[in-house]
Amino acid sequence: MKYLVCASAIAACALMSTPAAAQPAQPRQACLAKNMVDGWKVVNDQTLIVNDRVGRKYTVTLARGCRDLKWPDRLGWTASNGFAIGCIQHNDFLLVPANGPDIAQRCLIEDVQPYTDQASNH
């Protein structure tokens, strides 16, 4: 009986100390790096499809309030975390420079997700 209790305790300790590598990996979050932006397509005033330099695409969703995004040939990105590099994410800003009579805009980013072509899913 003493050996059975000891063996059970050893087995329980072994299960509790299973290395993290043996556990299922969490999906890695995609990162649209500010210094990797290489073009975009404006879907509407709240949605952009942004390309990076290695060919990945991301859907960037903006809060309401920005307008006429189809015209700018330049866009800028600011980080809410204060760093010049890093991932574009929730609560960062899209900077739209003034264009003719339009004023410059600072658009709040609500979400950044890897792009999926919705048309091909139907």
N, C-alpha and C positions, 0 to 999 in steps of 0.2 A: 504494500500500500504506500509506503514511504517513497518508493521509486516511481510509482504512478503519479503522485502529487508533484514530485520533482520534475518528471518528464513533462507534465502538463504546464508547469510554470515556465520551463524552458521554451516550449512550443509557443506559449502566449507571448513571451518576450521576443521571440524571433519574428512573430507576426507584427508586433508593434514597431519593431525596428527595421521594417522593410524599407530599403532605400527609395528615395524619391524617383529614381530612374525607372523603377519597376512599376510605378503608378502611371496611369494614363496621362499623357502630356496634354496640357491645356493648349487649345488652338492659339497660335501666335496672331496677335492683332496686326493687321496690315498698317503700314505707315506711309503716308504721303509726306515725304520730307520736303520742307520749305525750299531747300537748295536743289531739289530735283525736279521741280515743276517745269514742264516742257510744252505747255500749250493747254488749251481748254476749248470746250464747246458750251455755249450757253443754251440750256434747254428752255428756261424761263427765268424770271427774276428771283426765283428761290432755288434753282437747281443748276449746277454746272457739272460737266463731265471733264475731269482734269487728268491730263496725261503726265507721266513722269518720264525721265530720260532713259529708263530701261524698258519702256513699253507697257507698263501697267497703267490701268485706268481706275479712277475713283469717282464716286458720286459725292459731291459736296453740296450739302443742304444748308441754305441760309435762312435766317429769321426774316419775317416780313419787314418791308420798309425800303429795300433797295429797288431801284428802277432803272430801266434802260441799260441793262447789262450787255446787250448784244453789240454795242458800239465800241467799247474800249479795246485798244490794241495792246494795252499793258494792264496788268493787275499786280497788286502787292499783297503780301501776307504778313500779319503781325502775330506775335505769340503772346498769349495771356500769361505764360509762365516767365516771360522776360528774356528768353534765350533766342538768339538769332537763328540757330539751327534746331532741328528737331522735327517732330511730326506735327502736321496741321491737324488740329482737333477741336472738339467742342469748346466754345467760348473764345476761340481765336477770332481774328478779324480778316476779312477780305477788304483790301483797299482799292477803290476804284478812282483813278485820277479824274480831274475835271476834263470834260470834253466839250469844247465850244461853249455854249451858254450853260451847260449843265455844271453843277457843283460837284466837288469831290465827295465820295461816299465812303463810309466805313460800315461794312456789313458784318453782322454777327454770324459766325458759323455755328450751326446747330448740330451738324453731324458730318462725319467723313466715313464712307464705307467703300470697300472694293466694288467696282462697277460690275453689274450684271446686266446683260442685255435682256430686258423684260420682253421684247418682241419675240425673241427666240424661245422663250419659255412657254409660249401659248400654242 
